[in-house]
Amino acid sequence: MDISFSKMSRRKFLAFSAAGIGAGVLAACAPAAAPAGGGAAGPAGAKATITYWDWWGPAGNAVLKNLFDRLPVALKEHKPDLDLNYQNVPFGDEYFQKFLAAHAADDTPDVMHSSVYWARDFFDKGALLDLKPFIEKTPDLATDKFISGALSQAVKGPAQYGVPGEGPDSSQIFYNLDLFKAAGVTTDPDAIAKWTWQDFTDAAKALTKMDGDQVKQSGFMVPKPDAAMLSVWASCHGVSFYAKNGDGVETGVGFNDKNAAINGLKWTLDLLNKDKVSKPITPQRQDWQEFMQGTAAMAVDGPWSYGQLRTDMPNLNWFTMIFPAANVDGGKAGTAVWNNMLVIPTKSKNKEAGWSFMEFWCGLDWMKERLAIGFWMAPRKDFYETAEYKAQFAKLPVLAMVPKASAAGTPLVFIQQNALDTTIQPIMDAIILGQEPVESGVDKLVTQCNEVLAKAGYKA
């Protein structure tokens, strides 16, 4: 099998841009389903070359280099008739804009890695296939093969436009077991899993150390409120960031159902200003460094840091929890969860081969290899029954928190993410600075976010 690694040239991007990405080009496109035959493909047994886009790449770090060194070998073992033309495209707006330009120019990759931040918006613009026809003939990638929560950002009603190939990721609270013991706070994960916001506050207060009126050791590094925290607070109330209709399609925001956003903001303000369990929120504050140095008993991060802590801080005694239940009827432990995914563009020139690559990338064998190479977790149910996972779990029991968080959480903001973030953050900042009352600020959040979603076609 041949493999080529290339970075899309600036000239090619400019050529795409010259073709025009105007709103009318994509707005006129309806989401498309995979054709019954899967799209263009050569005769059975013939070699096919696919173009694959990813922001991951061998230049990222040593682990990614190992992954991409292994990729062509593993792909050849599983799909000997596939040749891979891999193109690295930088993450963020550049990736988003380059794909829209490629779509407008009828020159897309055959398959690509997509962030949850982009996938639904691409699908709504008619730029991604509905993969259900492929999935129906591929039992190994059927929906029941994935753990609870893994597909929540890859579906729209009955349509499925992505297959998760990594994660699930989630917001988790890391806690220092030694500091917990010293403060007389329970370290029993089962007991902690039953905490409410009030129980958490009491523990954070017990873990905080003061030097005069200054916090010397934070009981909890209170995170800056943002769109992601709206998802977390909603989850802790048993609701979600988005409201849905009976067909499972989003119709607006639901993050203040049961007063979740109001309660979450008041809890945050109390932790900061009344209970004083945290150093103030500033651009200079380094939450993760404080946690690793032992000057913060609890801090928010995610499963991507498990491996780093195990390698870089072998003597740090820690575990994680998801966010405790809000003190309301129906409150539950919750968090925000997300899974990036592989997708097939509607204008892929080789959809069948693109799907073949997805079968490989999202299959169990490659996920086991990625665990060995870079400690990546996986969204497949059968992954957690493998000897490879069980061996790692025996060394690091916190791994069990990955599927638990996925099952308990609600989706991180993902539809119209950029527009919603731009809308949400100034209002959040004004509330935290005391420039806007909580209730009126949340009213603005709900109204303005619903306006954003309505413009994108999401309304009751």
MOFENUR-V460269 format. One record per pair of residues at least 12 apart in sequence whose ideal C-beta (glycine too) atoms are under 8 Angstrom apart, sorted by the first residue. I is the first residue (numbers start at 1). GAP is how many residues later the second one is. D is the distance in Angstrom with one decimal. If there is no record, write none. Layout:
I;GAP;D + I;GAP;D
This chain:
1;71;6.4 + 1;74;6.5 + 1;75;4.1 + 1;78;7.9 + 1;79;6.4 + 1;81;6.5 + 1;82;5.6 + 1;83;7.2 + 2;47;7.6 + 2;81;4.5 + 2;82;7.7 + 3;68;7.5 + 3;69;4.0 + 3;72;7.6 + 3;80;6.9 + 3;81;4.6 + 3;82;7.7 + 3;83;6.6 + 4;80;7.5 + 4;81;5.1 + 4;82;6.9 + 5;52;7.8 + 5;53;7.0 + 5;63;7.5 + 5;81;5.1 + 5;83;7.2 + 6;79;7.2 + 6;80;7.3 + 6;81;5.4 + 6;82;7.6 + 7;80;6.7 + 7;81;5.0 + 7;82;7.7 + 8;79;5.4 + 8;80;7.8 + 8;81;5.7 + 8;90;6.6 + 13;85;5.6 + 13;88;6.5 + 15;90;7.1 + 16;82;6.9 + 16;85;3.3 + 16;86;5.5 + 16;88;6.9 + 16;89;4.6 + 16;91;6.8 + 17;84;5.2 + 19;82;7.0 + 19;85;5.1 + 19;86;4.0 + 20;84;5.7 + 21;76;7.4 + 21;79;4.9 + 21;80;5.4 + 21;83;4.9 + 22;82;7.9 + 25;79;5.0 + 26;74;6.8 + 26;77;6.9 + 26;78;7.3 + 26;99;3.9 + 26;100;6.4 + 26;101;6.5 + 27;98;7.0 + 28;98;7.7 + 29;96;6.0 + 29;97;2.5 + 29;98;6.9 + 29;317;7.5 + 30;96;5.3 + 31;92;5.2 + 31;93;6.8 + 31;95;5.6 + 31;97;7.2 + 31;99;6.1 + 31;125;7.6 + 31;128;6.5 + 31;130;7.2 + 32;94;6.0 + 32;96;7.8 + 32;97;5.7 + 32;98;6.7 + 32;314;4.4 + 33;96;6.6 + 33;97;4.1 + 33;99;6.9 + 33;100;6.1 + 33;126;7.7 + 34;95;4.7 + 34;96;6.5 + 34;97;6.0 + 34;98;7.5 + 34;99;4.3 + 34;100;5.3 + 34;310;7.2 + 34;317;6.2 + 34;321;7.7 + 35;98;7.4 + 35;316;7.3 + 36;97;6.3 + 37;315;7.5 + 38;95;7.4 + 38;96;6.4 + 38;313;5.2 + 38;314;3.8 + 38;317;6.1 + 39;309;6.3 + 39;310;7.8 + 39;311;6.7 + 39;312;2.7 + 39;313;5.6 + 39;315;7.8 + 40;309;5.8 + 40;310;5.5 + 40;311;6.8 + 40;312;7.3 + 41;309;6.2 + 41;310;7.5 + 41;311;3.7 + 41;312;6.1 + 45;36;6.5 + 46;35;6.8 + 47;34;5.1 + 47;35;7.5 + 47;36;5.9 + 48;33;6.5 + 48;34;6.1 + 48;35;7.0 + 48;302;5.7 + 48;304;7.7 + 48;305;3.9 + 48;308;7.8 + 49;33;7.8 + 49;34;4.1 + 49;35;7.4 + 49;36;5.7 + 49;301;7.7 + 49;304;7.7 + 50;32;6.4 + 50;33;7.4 + 50;34;6.2 + 50;35;6.7 + 50;59;7.8 + 50;60;4.2 + 50;61;6.1 + 50;300;5.7 + 50;303;4.6 + 50;304;5.6 + 50;306;7.9 + 50;307;5.6 + 51;34;4.6 + 51;36;6.3 + 51;58;4.3 + 51;59;5.2 + 51;60;7.9 + 52;32;6.0 + 52;33;6.9 + 52;34;5.3 + 52;35;7.0 + 52;57;6.0 + 52;58;6.9 + 52;59;5.4 + 52;60;6.5 + 52;61;7.9 + 52;305;6.4 + 53;34;5.3 + 53;35;8.0 + 53;36;5.2 + 53;42;7.7 + 53;46;7.4 + 53;56;4.4 + 53;58;8.0 + 53;59;3.8 + 53;60;6.6 + 54;32;6.9 + 54;33;7.8 + 54;34;6.5 + 54;35;7.4 + 54;58;6.9 + 54;59;4.2 + 55;33;7.1 + 55;34;6.1 + 55;35;6.1 + 55;36;3.8 + 55;40;5.8 + 55;58;6.6 + 56;12;7.7 + 56;32;7.9 + 56;57;6.7 + 57;31;4.0 + 59;29;7.5 + 63;310;6.6 + 63;311;4.2 + 64;310;7.4 + 66;307;5.2 + 66;308;7.2 + 67;303;6.8 + 67;306;5.2 + 67;307;6.0 + 68;18;7.7 + 70;299;6.6 + 70;303;6.4 + 71;13;7.6 + 71;15;7.8 + 72;12;6.6 + 74;286;7.7 + 74;291;7.7 + 74;292;6.2 + 74;295;6.1 + 75;282;7.5 + 75;285;5.9 + 78;282;4.9 + 78;285;7.4 + 78;287;6.7 + 78;288;7.5 + 79;277;5.7 + 79;278;7.1 + 79;280;7.8 + 79;281;5.4 + 82;271;6.2 + 82;274;6.0 + 82;275;6.3 + 82;278;7.9 + 84;273;7.3 + 87;22;6.8 + 91;24;7.4 + 95;20;7.7 + 95;23;7.5 + 96;22;5.4 + 99;13;7.2 + 99;19;7.6 + 99;23;6.9 + 99;28;7.3 + 99;246;7.6 + 100;25;7.6 + 100;27;7.3 + 102;243;7.8 + 102;245;8.0 + 103;22;7.7 + 103;24;4.7 + 103;242;6.5 + 103;243;7.7 + 103;244;6.0 + 106;241;5.4 + 107;240;7.7 + 108;19;7.7 + 108;237;3.8 + 108;238;7.9 + 108;239;4.6 + 108;240;6.0 + 109;236;6.5 + 109;239;7.1 + 110;234;7.1 + 110;235;7.5 + 110;238;4.4 + 110;239;6.4 + 110;240;4.7 + 110;241;7.0 + 110;243;6.2 + 110;244;3.9 + 110;247;7.6 + 111;231;6.1 + 111;232;7.3 + 111;233;5.4 + 111;234;8.0 + 111;237;6.9 + 111;243;3.6 + 111;244;7.6 + 111;246;5.2 + 111;247;6.0 + 112;230;7.1 + 112;231;6.1 + 112;233;7.0 + 113;52;7.4 + 113;227;6.6 + 113;228;7.8 + 113;229;6.1 + 114;14;7.9 + 114;48;6.3 + 114;226;6.6 + 114;227;5.6 + 114;228;7.1 + 114;229;4.7 + 115;225;5.4 + 116;37;4.5 + 116;222;4.7 + 116;223;6.6 + 116;224;5.9 + 116;225;7.2 + 116;295;7.8 + 116;296;6.7 + 116;298;4.5 + 116;301;7.9 + 117;297;6.2 + 117;300;4.4 + 117;301;7.2 + 119;34;6.9 + 119;35;6.8 + 119;42;6.3 + 119;43;5.1 + 119;222;6.0 + 119;224;5.9 + 119;295;7.5 + 120;33;7.0 + 120;36;6.7 + 120;41;7.6 + 120;294;5.9 + 120;295;4.9 + 121;294;7.1 + 121;295;6.7 + 121;296;7.9 + 121;335;7.8 + 122;39;7.8 + 122;221;7.1 + 123;33;6.5 + 123;36;7.5 + 123;38;4.3 + 124;32;8.0 + 124;332;6.7 + 124;333;6.9 + 126;220;6.3 + 127;218;6.0 + 127;219;5.9 + 127;220;7.6 + 128;33;4.7 + 128;34;7.5 + 128;215;4.9 + 128;216;6.8 + 128;217;6.2 + 128;218;6.3 + 129;32;6.7 + 129;214;7.6 + 129;215;4.7 + 129;216;7.3 + 129;217;5.5 + 129;219;7.6 + 129;222;6.9 + 130;29;4.4 + 130;30;6.7 + 130;31;6.0 + 131;29;5.3 + 131;30;6.2 + 131;31;7.3 + 131;32;6.7 + 131;212;7.9 + 131;213;6.6 + 131;224;7.7 + 132;26;7.4 + 132;27;6.6 + 132;28;5.6 + 134;210;7.9 + 134;221;4.8 + 134;224;7.9 + 135;25;6.4 + 135;28;7.7 + 138;217;7.6 + 138;221;6.3 + 140;219;6.8 + 140;223;6.3 + 140;224;7.9 + 141;22;5.7 + 141;217;7.4 + 141;218;6.6 + 141;221;5.9 + 141;222;7.8 + 143;17;7.4 + 144;237;7.9 + 145;235;5.8 + 145;236;6.1 + 145;237;7.0 + 146;18;6.5 + 146;233;5.2 + 146;234;6.1 + 146;235;6.6 + 147;21;7.1 + 147;232;5.8 + 147;233;7.2 + 147;234;5.4 + 147;237;7.5 + 147;256;5.1 + 147;259;5.5 + 147;260;7.0 + 148;255;7.7 + 148;258;6.1 + 148;259;4.0 + 149;19;6.2 + 149;188;5.3 + 149;257;3.9 + 149;258;5.6 + 149;260;6.1 + 149;262;7.9 + 150;14;5.1 + 150;17;7.2 + 150;18;5.5 + 150;189;5.3 + 150;229;3.8 + 150;256;6.1 + 151;13;6.7 + 151;188;7.6 + 152;185;7.4 + 152;187;8.0 + 152;258;7.9 + 152;259;4.7 + 153;185;6.1 + 153;186;6.3 + 153;188;7.6 + 153;258;5.2 + 153;259;7.6 + 153;261;4.9 + 154;185;7.1 + 154;187;5.2 + 155;93;7.5 + 156;92;7.9 + 156;93;6.2 + 157;90;4.9 + 157;91;5.1 + 157;92;4.7 + 158;89;7.7 + 158;90;7.8 + 161;182;6.0 + 162;179;3.3 + 162;180;6.6 + 162;181;4.8 + 163;178;5.8 + 163;179;5.5 + 163;195;5.7 + 163;199;4.8 + 164;175;3.9 + 164;176;7.1 + 164;177;4.9 + 164;198;7.0 + 164;215;4.2 + 165;175;7.1 + 165;176;6.3 + 165;177;5.0 + 165;193;7.7 + 165;196;5.0 + 165;197;4.7 + 165;214;7.8 + 166;173;6.9 + 166;174;5.7 + 166;204;7.7 + 166;210;6.0 + 166;211;7.7 + 166;212;7.2 + 166;213;7.2 + 167;171;6.7 + 167;172;4.0 + 167;173;6.4 + 167;210;6.8 + 167;211;7.8 + 167;212;5.6 + 167;239;7.8 + 168;169;5.4 + 168;170;7.0 + 168;171;4.9 + 168;209;7.4 + 168;211;5.4 + 168;234;6.4 + 168;235;7.6 + 168;237;7.2 + 168;238;4.0 + 169;133;5.3 + 169;134;6.0 + 169;135;6.6 + 169;168;6.9 + 169;169;5.4 + 169;170;7.1 + 170;132;6.0 + 170;133;6.8 + 170;152;7.0 + 170;165;4.9 + 170;166;6.6 + 170;167;4.5 + 170;168;7.5 + 170;232;7.5 + 170;235;3.8 + 170;236;6.6 + 170;239;5.5 + 171;57;6.5 + 171;61;5.8 + 171;129;5.8 + 171;130;8.0 + 171;131;6.1 + 171;151;7.8 + 171;152;7.4 + 171;164;5.0 + 171;165;5.0 + 171;241;8.0 + 172;128;7.2 + 172;129;6.7 + 172;130;5.8 + 172;131;6.9 + 172;148;4.3 + 172;149;6.8 + 172;150;6.0 + 172;163;6.7 + 172;229;6.3 + 172;233;6.2 + 173;47;7.5 + 173;125;5.4 + 173;126;7.3 + 173;127;5.8 + 173;147;6.3 + 173;148;5.1 + 173;149;7.2 + 173;150;6.6 + 174;117;6.0 + 174;124;6.7 + 174;125;5.6 + 174;126;7.5 + 174;127;5.5 + 174;131;7.4 + 174;135;7.9 + 174;144;5.7 + 174;145;7.7 + 174;146;5.2 + 175;122;6.3 + 175;123;4.7 + 175;143;6.5 + 175;144;6.1 + 175;145;7.0 + 175;146;6.6 + 176;115;7.1 + 176;118;6.4 + 176;120;7.8 + 176;121;5.1 + 176;122;7.4 + 176;140;7.2 + 176;141;6.9 + 176;142;5.7 + 177;140;4.3 + 177;141;6.1 + 177;142;6.1 + 178;116;7.9 + 178;139;5.0 + 179;28;6.0 + 179;38;7.6 + 179;115;6.9 + 179;118;4.3 + 180;23;7.8 + 180;27;7.1 + 180;117;6.8 + 183;20;8.0 + 183;23;4.7 + 183;24;4.9 + 183;114;7.4 + 184;22;6.7 + 185;18;4.8 + 185;21;5.6 + 185;22;6.3 + 187;132;7.5 + 189;130;6.4 + 189;132;7.3 + 192;129;5.2 + 193;128;6.9 + 193;140;6.0 + 195;126;7.7 + 195;129;4.0 + 195;130;7.2 + 195;138;7.6 + 196;128;5.5 + 196;129;5.0 + 196;130;7.2 + 196;131;5.0 + 196;135;6.8 + 197;39;7.3 + 197;70;5.6 + 197;127;5.6 + 197;128;7.1 + 197;129;5.6 + 197;130;5.4 + 197;134;8.0 + 198;129;5.6 + 199;125;6.3 + 200;20;7.6 + 200;124;4.6 + 201;66;7.7 + 201;69;7.4 + 201;70;6.6 + 201;74;5.9 + 201;76;7.4 + 203;16;7.1 + 204;15;3.5 + 204;16;4.2 + 204;67;6.8 + 204;71;6.9 + 204;73;4.0 + 204;74;7.9 + 204;93;7.6 + 204;94;6.8 + 205;14;6.1 + 205;70;5.5 + 205;72;5.8 + 206;13;7.0 + 207;12;3.6 + 207;13;7.4 + 207;70;7.5 + 207;90;4.0 + 207;91;7.1 + 208;67;7.9 + 208;68;6.9 + 208;69;4.7 + 208;70;7.9 + 208;89;7.8 + 210;66;7.5 + 215;61;6.3 + 215;62;7.6 + 215;63;6.5 + 215;64;4.9 + 216;79;7.5 + 217;77;8.0 + 217;78;5.5 + 217;79;7.0 + 217;80;6.8 + 218;59;6.5 + 218;60;4.8 + 218;61;5.3 + 218;72;6.5 + 218;77;6.9 + 218;78;4.2 + 218;79;6.8 + 218;80;7.8 + 218;81;7.9 + 219;58;4.0 + 219;59;7.2 + 219;78;5.3 + 219;79;6.6 + 220;51;6.7 + 220;57;5.2 + 220;58;5.7 + 220;76;7.5 + 220;77;6.9 + 220;78;4.3 + 220;79;7.4 + 221;57;5.5 + 221;58;7.0 + 221;64;7.5 + 221;66;4.3 + 221;69;6.1 + 221;70;7.0 + 221;75;4.8 + 221;77;6.9 + 221;78;4.3 + 221;79;7.1 + 222;46;6.0 + 222;49;5.0 + 222;50;5.4 + 222;55;7.1 + 222;56;4.0 + 222;59;6.7 + 223;58;7.9 + 223;64;7.3 + 223;77;4.8 + 224;57;5.1 + 224;204;7.9 + 224;208;7.6 + 225;39;7.6 + 225;40;6.4 + 225;43;5.7 + 225;203;4.6 + 225;206;7.3 + 225;207;6.1 + 226;195;7.3 + 226;198;6.7 + 226;199;6.1 + 226;202;6.1 + 227;14;7.9 + 227;186;4.5 + 227;190;7.5 + 227;193;5.8 + 227;194;5.2 + 227;197;4.7 + 227;198;7.4 + 228;108;5.3 + 228;184;5.9 + 228;185;6.7 + 229;35;6.6 + 229;39;7.7 + 229;107;7.9 + 230;25;4.4 + 230;30;7.9 + 230;31;5.8 + 230;34;7.3 + 230;183;7.1 + 230;194;7.0 + 230;215;7.7 + 231;24;7.1 + 231;105;3.7 + 231;178;8.0 + 231;179;5.8 + 231;180;6.8 + 231;181;5.2 + 231;182;5.8 + 232;32;7.4 + 232;91;5.4 + 232;102;6.7 + 232;103;5.7 + 232;104;5.0 + 233;22;7.2 + 233;27;4.8 + 233;28;6.1 + 233;30;6.8 + 233;31;3.0 + 233;32;8.0 + 233;34;8.0 + 233;93;7.2 + 234;20;6.7 + 234;21;4.6 + 234;23;7.2 + 234;26;4.7 + 234;27;7.5 + 234;100;7.7 + 234;176;5.9 + 235;88;7.2 + 235;97;7.7 + 235;99;2.8 + 235;100;5.8 + 235;101;6.6 + 235;173;7.3 + 235;174;5.3 + 235;175;4.1 + 236;24;7.3 + 236;28;7.5 + 236;87;5.3 + 236;88;7.0 + 236;89;5.9 + 236;90;4.4 + 236;95;6.2 + 236;96;6.8 + 236;97;7.1 + 236;98;4.4 + 237;20;7.0 + 237;21;4.4 + 237;22;7.9 + 237;23;4.0 + 237;26;7.2 + 237;89;4.9 + 237;91;5.9 + 237;93;6.8 + 237;94;5.9 + 237;97;7.8 + 238;20;7.2 + 238;92;4.1 + 238;93;6.5 + 238;94;5.4 + 238;96;7.6 + 239;15;5.4 + 239;16;7.3 + 239;18;4.1 + 239;19;5.8 + 239;21;5.7 + 239;171;7.5 + 240;14;5.3 + 240;15;7.5 + 240;170;4.3 + 240;171;6.8 + 241;12;6.6 + 241;13;6.6 + 241;14;4.8 + 241;95;7.9 + 241;169;6.4 + 241;170;6.6 + 241;171;7.7 + 241;172;5.4 + 242;12;5.8 + 242;169;7.4 + 242;173;6.7 + 242;211;8.0 + 242;216;7.8 + 243;14;7.4 + 243;217;7.8 + 245;215;7.3 + 249;209;7.8 + 250;165;6.0 + 250;203;7.2 + 250;208;5.0 + 251;207;6.1 + 251;208;6.1 + 251;209;4.6 + 252;197;7.7 + 252;198;4.6 + 252;201;5.5 + 252;202;7.3 + 252;206;6.3 + 252;207;6.1 + 252;208;6.2 + 253;192;7.9 + 253;193;6.0 + 253;196;4.7 + 253;197;5.8 + 253;200;6.8 + 255;190;7.7 + 255;191;7.8 + 255;194;7.9 + 256;186;5.6 + 256;189;7.4 + 256;190;5.5 + 258;68;7.8 + 258;70;5.8 + 258;72;6.9 + 259;69;7.8 + 260;66;7.0 + 261;181;4.8 + 261;184;6.5 + 261;185;7.8 + 262;176;5.7 + 262;177;6.2 + 262;180;5.1 + 263;63;5.9 + 263;65;7.0 + 264;62;7.7 + 265;163;8.0 + 265;166;5.8 + 265;173;4.9 + 265;176;7.4 + 265;177;6.9 + 266;172;5.8 + 268;164;7.5 + 269;162;7.9 + 269;163;7.2 + 269;169;7.4 + 272;160;7.8 + 279;17;7.9 + 281;151;6.8 + 287;12;4.7 + 287;13;7.1 + 287;14;7.9 + 288;13;6.1 + 288;17;7.4 + 292;17;7.5 + 292;20;7.7 + 292;21;5.6 + 292;24;6.7 + 294;22;7.9 + 303;74;6.0 + 303;98;7.3 + 303;99;5.3 + 303;102;7.9 + 306;69;6.8 + 306;90;6.6 + 306;92;6.3 + 306;93;7.1 + 307;67;7.4 + 307;68;3.8 + 310;65;8.0 + 310;86;6.2 + 318;80;7.8 + 319;78;8.0 + 319;79;5.5 + 320;78;5.6 + 320;81;5.1 + 321;12;7.7 + 321;80;7.8 + 322;12;6.3 + 322;13;4.3 + 322;79;7.4 + 322;82;7.2 + 322;83;5.1 + 322;86;5.8 + 322;87;6.9 + 323;12;5.4 + 332;76;7.1 + 333;75;5.7 + 334;74;5.6 + 334;75;5.7 + 334;76;6.5 + 335;70;5.3 + 335;73;6.6 + 335;74;4.1 + 335;75;7.9 + 336;73;5.9 + 336;74;6.7 + 336;75;7.3 + 336;76;4.2 + 336;77;7.9 + 337;68;6.1 + 337;69;5.3 + 337;72;3.7 + 337;73;7.1 + 337;74;6.4 + 337;75;6.4 + 338;73;6.7 + 338;74;4.2 + 338;76;6.9 + 339;40;5.5 + 342;15;7.9 + 342;16;4.9 + 342;19;5.8 + 342;20;6.3 + 344;14;7.2 + 362;18;7.8 + 364;14;8.0 + 364;16;5.9 + 364;18;5.5 + 364;19;6.3 + 364;22;7.4 + 367;13;6.1 + 367;16;5.4 + 368;15;7.2 + 368;18;5.9 + 368;20;4.8 + 368;21;7.8 + 371;12;7.8 + 371;17;5.7 + 371;18;6.7 + 371;21;6.6 + 372;16;6.7 + 375;17;7.6 + 377;22;7.0 + 377;25;4.8 + 379;27;7.5 + 384;19;6.2 + 415;38;6.9 + 415;41;7.1 + 415;43;6.6 + 416;36;5.5 + 416;37;6.1 + 416;40;5.2 + 416;42;7.8 + 419;33;4.8 + 419;37;7.9 + 420;29;5.8 + 420;32;5.7 + 420;33;7.8 + 423;22;7.7 + 423;25;5.0 + 423;26;5.9 + 423;29;5.7 + 424;21;6.2 + 424;25;6.8 + 427;14;5.3 + 427;17;5.4 + 427;18;5.4 + 427;21;7.6 + 428;13;7.7 + 428;17;7.9
